[in-house]
Every structure is written in structure tokens, then in C-alpha cells.
Amino acid sequence: MSIPDQESLLLPVLTVFADDAEHHNEEIRELMIRRFAVQPDELLQKHPDGNSIFNVKVALALANLQGAPHKGPHAICKTKQLGNTKFYKITEYGKAILSRNRSGLTLRDL
């Protein structure tokens, strides 16, 4: 399988938060690696900024679920940060999105 695009990551990432618990970015990345069967060689592919392309796409999905760059409603919100580890939790808006039983989620849906 290939690295998913940021829109393909939106719903799976949001679904992680359905348990109403706090989750951190590293945990989300690991869960998405398994969910999309991302291969070790794919994880080595670098973005021009030097980070892993996969990590950048997961970070973009998390940013979009927080309302960036469209300044829309937040499906998740950052609760704290410890070093490079950021913690997030689902919002009421995020719960409403999940309650619609969507099969997919796009930036436009946010």
C-alpha cells in the first residue's frame, strides 16, 4: 500500500478519538501506520523539510481536524504539549461528525 493522502487520513484519525480519551500525535502516527499498512521503506521517504512524508501528512490531518487553515470548527483540540508530543481530544463538533456514520471525510466537510 502507498502513503495515504491527508484527506484519506481525516476520518481514520478522527475515529481514534471516538473513545473520548486524550491521544497523542505519536500514538496517532503508529495507529495510522498499521491502519494503512505503511511499509518501512515508505516511512523513510522524506519531505523537502526533512521530515518523513508520512509524518507530515498525519500532522496535516491533525491540523485540519483542529480547523486549520480554514479557521472552521474544530473536530479535535490540543489539550497539552510535552516536548514534541502533542495531546488532543475530540470536541462536540468532532462527535457530531462521527455520529453521521460517514464512510469518508474531506476538507470541505470540515
C-alpha positions in Angstrom: 0.0 0.0 0.0 1.2 3.6 -0.5 1.2 6.5 1.8 -2.3 7.8 2.2 -3.1 11.5 1.3 -4.1 13.8 4.1 -7.9 13.6 3.3 -7.8 9.8 3.4 -6.4 10.2 6.9 -9.0 12.6 8.2 -11.8 10.1 9.2 -9.5 7.3 10.5 -7.6 9.8 12.7 -10.9 11.3 13.9 -12.2 7.8 14.7 -9.3 7.2 17.1 -10.8 9.9 19.3 -14.3 8.3 19.3 -13.4 6.9 22.8 -13.4 10.5 24.2 -9.9 9.9 25.6 -6.8 12.0 25.1 -4.5 10.7 22.4 -1.0 12.0 21.3 0.5 12.6 17.9 3.0 9.7 18.2 0.2 7.3 19.0 -1.9 8.5 16.1 1.1 8.0 13.7 1.6 4.4 14.9 -2.1 3.6 14.6 -2.2 5.0 11.0 0.9 3.1 10.1 -0.9 -0.1 11.0 -4.3 1.0 9.6 -2.8 1.8 6.2 -0.1 -0.9 6.2 2.6 1.7 5.5 5.8 -0.1 4.8 9.2 0.7 6.4 10.6 1.9 3.1 7.7 4.3 2.7 8.4 5.7 6.2 11.9 6.6 5.0 10.6 8.9 2.2 11.5 12.5 3.1 9.5 15.7 2.6 11.6 18.7 1.4 11.6 19.9 5.0 13.5 16.8 6.1 10.6 15.1 7.9 9.0 11.9 6.9 6.3 12.4 4.2 4.0 10.2 6.2 4.6 12.2 9.4 3.9 15.4 7.5 0.6 14.0 6.2 -0.5 12.9 9.6 0.4 16.3 11.0 -1.6 18.0 8.3 -4.6 15.8 9.1 -4.4 16.7 12.8 -4.1 20.4 11.8 -7.1 20.2 9.6 -9.2 18.5 12.3 -8.2 21.4 14.5 -9.7 23.9 12.0 -6.5 24.9 10.2 -6.1 26.6 7.7 -9.8 27.3 7.0 -10.5 28.5 10.6 -13.5 26.3 10.7 -15.0 24.4 13.6 -12.6 22.2 15.5 -13.2 18.4 15.4 -10.3 17.9 17.8 -8.5 20.3 20.1 -4.9 20.2 21.5 -5.0 19.7 25.3 -1.3 19.9 26.1 2.2 19.6 24.8 5.1 17.9 26.4 8.2 18.5 24.3 7.4 17.3 20.8 4.5 15.3 21.9 1.1 16.9 21.4 -2.1 15.6 23.1 -5.5 16.0 21.5 -9.1 15.3 22.4 -12.3 15.2 20.4 -14.8 18.1 20.5 -18.5 18.1 20.4 -18.2 19.0 16.7 -16.0 16.0 16.1 -18.5 13.8 17.9 -21.3 15.2 15.6 -19.2 14.3 12.5 -18.7 10.8 13.7 -22.4 10.4 14.6 -23.3 10.9 10.9 -21.7 7.5 10.2 -19.6 8.8 7.3 -17.7 6.5 5.0 -15.2 9.3 4.3 -14.3 12.8 5.2 -13.0 15.7 3.1 -11.6 19.1 3.9 -14.8 20.5 2.6 -16.8 18.5 5.1 -14.9 20.2 7.9 
